[in-house]
Amino acid sequence: MAGSEAVSAILERGPSGPHPTAEKGGPGGPRSPVFDAYAARAQFPILSRTVNGKPLVYLDSAASAQKPRAVIDALTAAMEGSYANVHRGLHTLANETTEAFEAARESVARFVNAETPDNIVWTKGGTEAINLVASSLGQSIQPGDEIIVSQMEHHSNIVPWHLLRERRG
C-alpha cells in the first residue's frame, strides 16, 4: 500500500478496521466511535518495549510523538518510492509526493470535519503549533487580557505565553 493510501485508510476506517460505535442521545441520535485503548496502543511498535520490567508508558508526545505502524510504513514507502520536495518541482517524484501530501490534507480535513482542506495547516509538532497560535493571537492581545495556563502544562505551552506577556503586558 502506498504511503498516502495507508494514511487515507487509517483516517477513513481507524487503525484496526471499522470503528465500533455507541449510540449517544437515544435512538436515531448521533453516533460516535468507541475508543479502544488497547487496540490504539498496539498500533505503536515502540510501546511493546518494557522499561524496568513494566510496559513502556510514553507521556511526552508534545516534545516527540511516537509513530504508529501505519505512519512508519507510510514513511518507509515514501522514502523508498517517491520522496521529493512538495510543491517545489515538476518532475515525477515531486508530482507524486505533492499528490500524496495534498491527499493527506484532504483526508485530515474530512477526519476533523474542516470546511475545506485549506483549513489544515501542517506543523512539525505541538511546540511549533503552539508557537504559531501564540504568535497569531499575540497580534490582537491587549494589556490586561488573560491567557490561563496551569502548572501541569507542557513547557512548550508555557514559554510562548510568558514571552507574549513580556511583549504585550
C-alpha positions in Angstrom: 0.0 0.0 0.0 1.5 3.4 -1.0 2.1 5.9 1.7 -0.8 8.2 1.0 -3.2 5.2 0.7 -2.0 3.9 4.1 -2.7 7.3 5.7 -6.1 7.6 4.0 -7.1 4.1 5.1 -6.3 4.9 8.7 -8.2 8.2 8.6 -11.2 6.6 6.9 -11.6 3.4 9.0 -9.4 3.7 12.0 -6.1 1.9 12.8 -7.6 -1.6 13.3 -10.6 -1.6 11.0 -14.1 -0.1 11.2 -14.7 1.7 14.4 -17.4 0.2 16.7 -20.0 2.8 17.6 -22.0 3.6 20.6 -25.3 5.4 20.5 -25.4 8.9 22.0 -28.6 10.8 22.6 -31.0 7.9 22.2 -32.3 6.0 19.2 -31.5 7.8 15.9 -29.2 10.2 17.8 -25.6 10.9 16.8 -23.1 8.1 16.9 -19.5 8.3 17.9 -16.6 5.9 17.8 -15.8 3.9 20.9 -12.2 4.3 21.8 -10.3 1.0 22.4 -7.1 2.0 24.2 -5.5 -1.5 23.8 -6.1 -1.5 20.1 -4.7 2.0 19.8 -1.6 1.1 21.9 -1.0 -2.0 19.7 -0.5 0.3 16.7 2.7 1.8 18.2 5.6 -0.7 18.0 7.7 1.2 20.5 5.1 0.6 23.2 5.8 -3.1 23.1 9.0 -2.4 25.0 9.4 -2.9 28.7 11.2 -0.5 31.0 12.2 -1.7 34.4 10.1 -4.8 33.8 6.9 -2.8 33.0 5.3 -1.9 29.8 6.6 1.4 28.4 4.3 4.4 29.1 5.2 7.4 27.0 3.7 10.8 28.0 6.0 13.3 26.2 4.3 13.5 22.8 4.3 17.2 22.8 8.1 17.0 22.5 8.4 14.0 20.3 5.4 11.9 19.3 5.9 8.2 18.8 4.7 6.8 15.5 2.0 4.1 14.8 2.9 1.3 12.5 0.8 2.8 9.6 2.9 6.0 9.8 6.2 4.1 9.9 5.1 2.0 6.9 3.9 5.1 5.0 7.1 7.0 5.7 9.2 4.0 4.6 7.1 3.6 1.4 7.6 7.3 0.7 11.3 7.3 1.4 11.8 4.2 -0.8 9.5 5.1 -3.6 8.7 8.7 -4.3 10.4 11.1 -1.9 10.9 14.7 -3.2 10.1 18.3 -2.3 6.4 19.1 -2.1 5.2 21.9 -4.4 8.7 22.5 -5.5 9.3 20.6 -8.7 7.7 19.4 -11.9 9.4 16.0 -12.2 7.6 12.7 -11.5 8.8 12.2 -7.9 7.8 15.8 -6.9 4.4 15.4 -8.5 3.8 12.1 -6.7 4.9 13.5 -3.4 2.8 16.6 -3.8 -0.2 14.5 -4.7 0.3 12.3 -1.6 0.8 15.4 0.6 -2.5 17.0 -0.7 -4.4 13.7 -0.4 -3.3 13.5 3.2 -4.5 17.1 3.8 -7.9 16.2 2.3 -8.2 13.0 4.4 -7.4 15.0 7.6 -9.9 17.7 6.6 -12.6 15.0 6.3 -11.5 13.4 9.6 -11.7 16.6 11.6 -14.7 17.9 9.6 -12.9 21.0 8.3 -14.8 23.2 5.9 -12.1 22.9 3.4 -8.6 21.2 3.1 -7.2 24.7 3.1 -8.1 24.9 6.8 -5.5 22.3 7.6 -2.1 23.7 8.5 0.8 21.3 8.9 3.4 21.9 11.6 6.4 19.9 12.8 4.7 19.2 16.1 3.0 20.6 19.2 5.6 23.1 20.0 5.6 24.7 16.6 1.8 24.7 16.5 1.5 26.4 19.9 4.2 29.0 18.9 2.2 29.8 15.8 -1.1 30.2 17.8 0.6 32.3 20.4 2.2 34.5 17.7 -1.0 34.9 15.8 -3.1 35.7 18.9 -0.4 37.9 20.1 -1.2 40.4 17.4 -4.6 41.1 18.9 -3.9 40.7 22.7 -4.2 43.9 24.6 -2.7 44.8 28.0 -4.9 43.3 30.7 -6.1 40.4 28.5 -5.6 37.0 30.2 -4.3 33.7 28.9 -4.7 31.0 31.5 -2.3 28.1 31.7 -1.8 25.6 34.6 1.3 24.3 36.2 0.5 20.9 34.6 1.1 22.3 31.1 4.0 21.0 29.0 6.8 23.5 28.9 6.1 24.2 25.2 2.7 25.6 26.2 4.0 27.9 28.9 7.0 29.7 27.4 5.2 31.2 24.3 2.6 32.7 26.6 5.2 34.1 29.0 7.0 35.6 26.1 3.8 37.1 24.8 3.1 38.6 28.3 6.5 40.2 28.3 5.9 41.7 24.9 2.3 42.8 25.3 1.9 43.4 29.1 
